[in-house]
């Protein structure tokens, strides 16, 4: 099947939620010094400031399945776009620290919801042969948003805006958030969601629109898989038949953050400052980190449907563990600080080419239709719970010893390698309906 214009357009628009996700995730790194000065923050209160958005994110991820199932994936993304706008404008005009925390929490709701609904929507409109690359485009936009955030911070920093600099850095994302809201009116609903709520004719029309060659066969497969699941009654996610996909979603979400990726992205400028770099230099090196992230995400997207998800995860586990061990050695010995940026570039490269590109694709693939929204929400919620915990305590741990966090992260990547090697199934090139059958067969074999 060739990529049709409507399919490509729908993917690009849905993935814009990923761009805002990435921008709002990383932009805080350039504001930590300004916020600390403005509100006289301690390391603990700085951790709360950063983690406030993450608390909103995990709540947004946990609850996203409800509007996703009731209103549909596309219409629920519109709600997320509105939350992004409110957060950006609110942070820009925050009149107190508590107000800033509240508006960051609102933005977190949008990030969490997008992390569930965006990949789910793209997975459900994508043919099996293209699904890895198309869902991977959501991750591409996340890292593109991260790069834009670092670049935006650098350019705003050159503007000499003084004490109001952090307001501009946090507020500028209102513009793409509004554009995201408007563009969502130009894409169709998910054909799988339409079939699940009984709107089969609309589902058929969408399958035709996006260029599905055997749309009648695909529609029958979707309807049959939904009917089979619903024949069992109201499906609970936490039951024996879904034990393996539940474990896969929880573990991949947890390991993603146990790599330390978001703690590093949030506090990147502080890490460079601790190693002796100046603010402008730190901002510029953050741009280099963001560009590396983008480049290796593009490489991963180009090979994910050929190399496979599991292989990429195994390669990434080894590479990230080695780079993190090197970073911890620099902070432990207070030597060779000039190598810090190269080790972090290496870490980002291995992460982007593995976990970064795989996580949202993998979670969207391992659950059957009838519980996919709940499963996607579970994996995303796990990701954000770990993110909030690690990012909240990172300043405190780093204040005691810059080496401690990176030693921990390196060990976790070694653990991940063996879990992926012995437990994770490969999902490349398999339709969502066939994946449901394979997961059930694996469960039957293990029991």
Secondary structure as GFF3:
##gff-version 3
##sequence-region A 1 447
A	DSSP	alpha_helix	5	26	.	.	.	ID=ss1
A	DSSP	three_ten_helix	27	30	.	.	.	ID=ss2
A	DSSP	alpha_helix	32	39	.	.	.	ID=ss3
A	DSSP	alpha_helix	43	70	.	.	.	ID=ss4
A	DSSP	alpha_helix	73	92	.	.	.	ID=ss5
A	DSSP	alpha_helix	97	125	.	.	.	ID=ss6
A	DSSP	alpha_helix	128	158	.	.	.	ID=ss7
A	DSSP	three_ten_helix	162	164	.	.	.	ID=ss8
A	DSSP	alpha_helix	165	171	.	.	.	ID=ss9
A	DSSP	alpha_helix	174	183	.	.	.	ID=ss10
A	DSSP	three_ten_helix	184	186	.	.	.	ID=ss11
A	DSSP	alpha_helix	191	196	.	.	.	ID=ss12
A	DSSP	alpha_helix	200	209	.	.	.	ID=ss13
A	DSSP	alpha_helix	215	230	.	.	.	ID=ss14
A	DSSP	three_ten_helix	240	242	.	.	.	ID=ss15
A	DSSP	alpha_helix	243	258	.	.	.	ID=ss16
A	DSSP	alpha_helix	261	266	.	.	.	ID=ss17
A	DSSP	alpha_helix	268	274	.	.	.	ID=ss18
A	DSSP	alpha_helix	279	307	.	.	.	ID=ss19
A	DSSP	alpha_helix	309	333	.	.	.	ID=ss20
A	DSSP	three_ten_helix	337	339	.	.	.	ID=ss21
A	DSSP	alpha_helix	340	351	.	.	.	ID=ss22
A	DSSP	pi_helix	352	356	.	.	.	ID=ss23
A	DSSP	alpha_helix	357	365	.	.	.	ID=ss24
A	DSSP	three_ten_helix	369	371	.	.	.	ID=ss25
A	DSSP	alpha_helix	372	400	.	.	.	ID=ss26
A	DSSP	alpha_helix	402	423	.	.	.	ID=ss27
A	DSSP	alpha_helix	432	446	.	.	.	ID=ss28
###
